[in-house]
Amino acid sequence: MEASVATATRHLNKKGFLDLDVDPTLDLAAEITRLKREKNAIILAHYYQDADIQDIADYVGDSLGLSQEAARTDADIIVFAGVHFMAETAKILSPTKKVLLPDLKAGCSLADSCPAPLFRKFKEKYPDHVVVSYINGTAELKTLTDICCTSTNAVQIIESIPADKGIIFAPDINLGKYLVKTTGRDMVLWNGSCMVHEIFSHEKITKLMIRHPQAQFIAHPECEPHLLEKADYIGSTSGLLKYTQTHPATEFIVATEAGILHQMRKASPHKTFIPAPPNNTCACNDCPHMKLNTMEKLYLCMQYELPEITLPEWVIREGRASIDRMLEVSARAGL
């Protein structure tokens, strides 16, 4: 076994993930289930993962909610089928558990758009401002943050800050603009964005809405403002899912990563869900980082317990403080 782990580690160092051959006749679902049981592990899958990964996961959801679920379990190992910053958040909330990510290259364009060293210098220009950062950022960005937020509680977080205090909001400028419009607060916005939510085609969506006049157009607040103006509903990924379950409409045009449509169809099989088209040749809008995770990589990750996410103690401590402040505000708001 030690030789196998050493081989796996060499592949990990070279490729960023376990680039090993998997027997094509292997029943991956059965093997992954066996490894979960033997290793006391749980699998977390973000809504944007492929359907087969969502179906084998113990928990499917938004990034923070998944990390909170994992922290409440007695699992020894957390396998996060998502992207790097999500696994970091899981480690912050479960520092004594081993956290694994199937592919270290599964990054995030939004998190990458706000490097902590650059943001630190940016922050120094506004010494009296409160820093609010979206949970979709790196662990190090969280150490520079006074209070985190999610797309679900962002409005409540902003409204909890005294009106006479300046606010820096990072890293998503589109979510920031949405919050400025919704709350009326004048905030300093970091110019970051999510590649998935920035390439939706206004023209193609407009044509879809004409062809499906009864459809509800629903969008994530990371979308650009001109698209949000057309939306019948704006909400987090879990909010969009809930809306499709409770709204009487039977057709929905969905402007977020297309992986969520799997859960929408499972919850409402009698309804039609149309992925909002991007401004390219693809039929739907997939996140290339999320889709780096595969069943094969998930199996290898669990087999060799690599790649593992580790963080310095000071990052865990200071990053956790900004999350705890958010949770306190959310609790007071009844969220």
C-alpha positions as a printed Julia matrix, in Angstrom:
335×3 Matrix{Float64}:
   0.0    0.0     0.0
   2.86   2.43    0.81
   4.32   1.95   -2.68
   0.89   2.64   -4.19
   0.51   5.84   -2.16
   4.01   6.95   -3.19
   3.1    6.39   -6.84
  -0.14   8.29   -6.4
   1.71  11.17   -4.73
   4.14  11.44   -7.63
   1.22  11.67  -10.03
  -0.46  14.22   -7.76
   2.64  16.45   -7.67
   3.0   16.29  -11.45
  -0.62  16.7   -12.51
  -2.48  18.27   -9.62
  -4.72  15.25   -9.33
  -4.44  11.47   -9.26
  -3.76  10.76  -12.91
  -3.85   6.97  -12.58
  -5.54   4.37  -14.71
  -8.84   3.0   -13.44
 -10.05  -0.44  -14.48
 -12.88   0.34  -16.95
 -14.82  -2.71  -15.73
 -14.9   -1.4   -12.15
 -18.3   -0.55  -10.71
 -17.29   2.91   -9.54
 -20.5    3.62   -7.65
 -20.18   0.38   -5.69
 -16.47   0.96   -4.97
 -17.05   4.54   -3.83
 -19.85   3.38   -1.54
 -17.54   0.72   -0.09
 -14.77   3.25    0.52
 -17.21   5.62    2.23
 -18.15   2.88    4.65
 -14.62   1.59    5.28
 -13.06   5.02    5.77
 -15.96   6.71    7.62
 -16.08   9.29    4.87
 -18.84  11.5     3.51
 -19.13  12.96    0.04
 -20.32  16.52   -0.51
 -21.42  17.5    -4.01
 -22.16  21.01   -5.15
 -25.24  21.54   -7.3
 -22.94  22.2   -10.29
 -21.39  18.72  -10.31
 -22.27  16.09  -12.9
 -25.43  14.12  -12.18
 -23.66  10.85  -11.33
 -21.58  12.57   -8.65
 -24.65  14.31   -7.21
 -26.48  10.99   -7.05
 -23.76   9.21   -5.07
 -23.12  12.09   -2.65
 -24.31  12.09    0.96
 -25.19  15.78    0.72
 -25.93  17.97   -2.31
 -26.22  21.73   -1.96
 -24.56  25.14   -1.89
 -20.97  25.48   -0.74
 -21.41  26.83    2.81
 -24.4   24.62    3.58
 -22.39  21.56    2.58
 -19.5   22.51    4.86
 -21.91  23.07    7.73
 -23.51  19.66    7.16
 -20.1   18.0     7.16
 -19.11  19.73   10.39
 -22.16  18.28   12.12
 -21.24  14.69   11.22
 -18.83  12.31   12.93
 -17.09  11.51    9.64
 -13.31  11.27    9.66
 -12.95  12.25    6.01
 -14.77  14.9     3.97
 -14.61  14.47    0.2
 -15.71  17.7    -1.43
 -16.81  17.33   -5.04
 -16.7   21.03   -5.8
 -13.93  23.58   -6.23
 -10.91  24.55   -4.17
 -12.34  27.4    -2.11
 -15.27  25.18   -1.06
 -12.92  22.52    0.27
 -11.02  25.25    2.11
 -14.23  26.38    3.79
 -14.93  22.78    4.81
 -11.46  22.61    6.38
 -12.03  25.89    8.24
 -15.27  24.56    9.73
 -13.88  21.04   10.37
 -10.18  21.55   11.15
  -9.73  18.11   12.74
 -11.19  16.22    9.77
  -9.27  15.22    6.65
 -10.63  17.16    3.67
 -10.08  15.83    0.15
 -10.69  17.39   -3.27
 -10.8   15.02   -6.28
  -8.9   17.45   -8.53
  -6.66  20.24   -7.23
  -7.1   22.05  -10.54
 -10.78  22.52   -9.77
 -10.42  26.22   -9.05
 -12.85  29.11   -9.4
 -12.62  32.11  -11.71
 -14.36  34.28   -9.11
 -12.05  33.28   -6.24
  -9.02  33.64   -8.53
 -10.11  37.15   -9.52
  -9.35  38.42   -6.01
  -5.8   37.44   -4.94
  -5.35  38.15   -1.22
  -2.08  40.16   -1.58
  -3.7   42.55   -4.07
  -6.86  42.82   -2.01
  -4.8   43.64    1.1
  -3.35  46.68   -0.68
  -6.8   47.64   -1.96
  -8.21  47.4     1.55
  -5.53  49.75    2.9
  -7.02  52.58    0.81
 -10.21  52.41    2.91
  -9.04  51.9     6.51
 -12.4   52.81    8.08
 -14.5   50.52    5.88
 -16.06  47.21    6.89
 -15.0   44.42    4.57
 -17.78  42.07    3.47
 -16.71  39.22    1.25
 -18.79  36.65   -0.57
 -18.21  33.1     0.67
 -16.97  32.3    -2.87
 -13.44  33.45   -2.11
 -10.19  31.93   -0.93
  -9.45  31.09    2.69
  -6.82  33.84    2.76
  -9.36  36.41    1.54
 -11.56  35.43    4.47
  -8.71  36.38    6.84
  -8.92  39.93    5.4
 -12.7   39.99    5.82
 -14.75  41.38    8.69
 -17.87  39.43    7.81
 -18.66  36.89    5.09
 -21.94  36.51    3.26
 -23.69  34.1     0.94
 -26.03  34.92   -1.92
 -28.87  33.91    0.4
 -28.04  36.21    3.33
 -26.09  38.99    1.57
 -28.88  41.58    1.86
 -29.28  40.93    5.6
 -25.52  41.12    6.14
 -25.25  44.49    4.39
 -28.29  45.85    6.25
 -26.79  44.77    9.59
 -23.88  47.19    9.16
 -24.47  50.71   10.59
 -25.47  53.22    7.92
 -22.56  55.52    8.78
 -19.96  52.82    8.07
 -18.36  52.49    4.66
 -18.37  49.03    3.11
 -15.96  47.23    0.8
 -17.6   44.33   -1.0
 -15.58  41.58   -2.67
 -15.01  39.72   -4.86
 -18.1   39.6    -7.13
 -18.9   42.96   -8.7
 -22.22  41.76  -10.12
 -23.49  40.56   -6.76
 -22.15  43.83   -5.34
 -24.12  45.9    -7.85
 -27.24  43.89   -7.07
 -26.75  44.59   -3.35
 -26.22  48.31   -3.96
 -29.49  48.42   -5.88
 -31.38  46.28   -3.35
 -30.13  47.87   -0.11
 -29.41  51.4    -1.29
 -25.96  51.28    0.29
 -23.08  52.95   -1.55
 -20.29  50.36   -1.44
 -16.75  50.14   -2.77
 -16.76  47.12   -5.09
 -13.87  44.88   -6.0
 -13.91  44.13   -9.74
 -14.16  40.33   -9.74
 -16.62  38.02  -11.45
 -17.63  34.44  -12.22
 -16.94  33.37  -15.81
 -20.05  31.18  -15.85
 -22.43  33.98  -14.93
 -20.79  36.6   -17.16
 -21.19  34.91  -20.54
 -24.95  34.52  -20.73
 -26.28  35.9   -24.0
 -28.86  38.64  -23.59
 -29.99  38.17  -27.19
 -30.4   34.39  -26.94
 -32.24  34.62  -23.63
 -34.59  37.24  -25.05
 -35.38  34.91  -27.98
 -35.99  32.04  -25.56
 -38.4   34.17  -23.56
 -40.31  35.02  -26.76
 -40.51  31.33  -27.71
 -41.6   30.37  -24.18
 -43.87  33.23  -23.06
 -45.21  31.29  -20.07
 -41.73  30.45  -18.73
 -40.32  32.09  -15.63
 -36.85  33.53  -16.16
 -34.84  32.95  -12.96
 -31.27  34.07  -12.35
 -28.43  33.94   -9.86
 -27.32  37.38   -8.55
 -23.81  36.75   -9.93
 -25.31  37.46  -13.38
 -24.77  40.84  -14.98
 -27.24  43.65  -14.08
 -28.88  43.83  -17.53
 -29.91  40.18  -17.18
 -31.12  40.53  -13.6
 -33.42  43.33  -14.78
 -35.25  40.77  -16.96
 -35.54  38.12  -14.23
 -38.83  37.09  -12.64
 -36.87  35.81   -9.65
 -33.3   36.35   -8.41
 -31.83  34.0    -5.85
 -29.06  31.71   -4.67
 -28.69  28.27   -6.22
 -30.75  26.7    -3.44
 -33.2   29.6    -3.7
 -33.67  28.98   -7.41
 -34.29  25.29   -6.74
 -36.9   26.04   -4.09
 -38.59  28.6    -6.31
 -39.05  26.04   -9.1
 -40.63  23.65   -6.61
 -43.12  26.12   -5.16
 -44.02  28.31   -8.16
 -47.01  27.08  -10.21
 -45.25  27.71  -13.54
 -44.29  24.59  -15.5
 -41.47  26.14  -17.58
 -38.33  27.85  -16.31
 -35.38  29.44  -18.08
 -32.5   29.08  -15.63
 -29.54  31.49  -15.65
 -26.91  29.74  -13.58
 -24.62  26.75  -14.04
 -26.54  23.94  -15.73
 -25.71  21.31  -13.1
 -28.58  22.57  -10.93
 -31.09  21.39  -13.55
 -30.51  17.79  -12.41
 -31.95  18.54   -8.97
 -34.72  20.67  -10.44
 -35.82  17.83  -12.71
 -35.66  15.31   -9.86
 -37.78  17.53   -7.62
 -40.29  18.53  -10.33
 -40.26  15.89  -13.09
 -43.46  17.28  -14.61
 -41.85  20.67  -15.27
 -39.55  21.84  -18.07
 -36.18  23.45  -17.31
 -34.26  25.28  -20.01
 -30.63  26.28  -19.41
 -30.03  29.91  -20.3
 -27.61  29.91  -23.26
 -24.18  31.53  -23.09
 -22.65  33.79  -25.7
 -20.69  30.95  -27.33
 -21.34  27.8   -29.35
 -22.34  25.62  -26.37
 -25.95  24.68  -25.75
 -25.66  25.29  -22.01
 -23.4   26.98  -19.52
 -21.1   24.53  -17.72
 -18.37  25.52  -15.28
 -15.15  23.93  -16.62
 -13.64  23.9   -13.12
 -16.58  22.08  -11.53
 -16.61  19.55  -14.35
 -12.97  18.58  -13.71
 -14.27  16.3   -10.97
 -15.25  12.88  -12.32
 -16.33   9.56  -10.84
 -12.87   8.15  -11.63
 -11.11  10.96   -9.78
 -13.58  10.68   -6.91
 -12.76   6.97   -6.59
  -8.98   7.53   -6.71
  -9.23  10.41   -4.26
 -10.97   8.19   -1.74
  -8.74   5.19   -2.41
  -5.48   7.08   -1.76
  -6.86   9.92    0.41
  -5.26  12.48   -1.89
  -5.24  15.36   -2.78
  -5.71  16.68    0.76
  -6.56  20.28    1.62
  -4.41  21.73    4.39
  -4.41  25.25    5.82
  -2.18  27.06    8.33
  -3.71  27.37   11.78
  -3.81  31.17   11.58
  -5.82  31.01    8.34
  -8.32  28.63    9.92
  -8.62  30.82   13.02
  -8.96  34.19   11.27
 -11.03  32.84    8.38
 -13.43  31.19   10.82
 -14.02  34.49   12.63
 -15.5   36.14    9.52
 -17.79  33.15    8.95
 -18.91  33.08   12.59
 -19.87  36.75   12.44
 -21.99  36.02    9.37
 -23.71  33.11   11.1
 -24.51  35.31   14.12
 -26.21  37.9    11.9
 -28.06  35.18    9.98
 -29.31  33.65   13.21
 -30.65  37.0    14.4
 -32.39  37.45   11.06
 -33.92  34.0    11.32
 -32.13  32.68    8.21
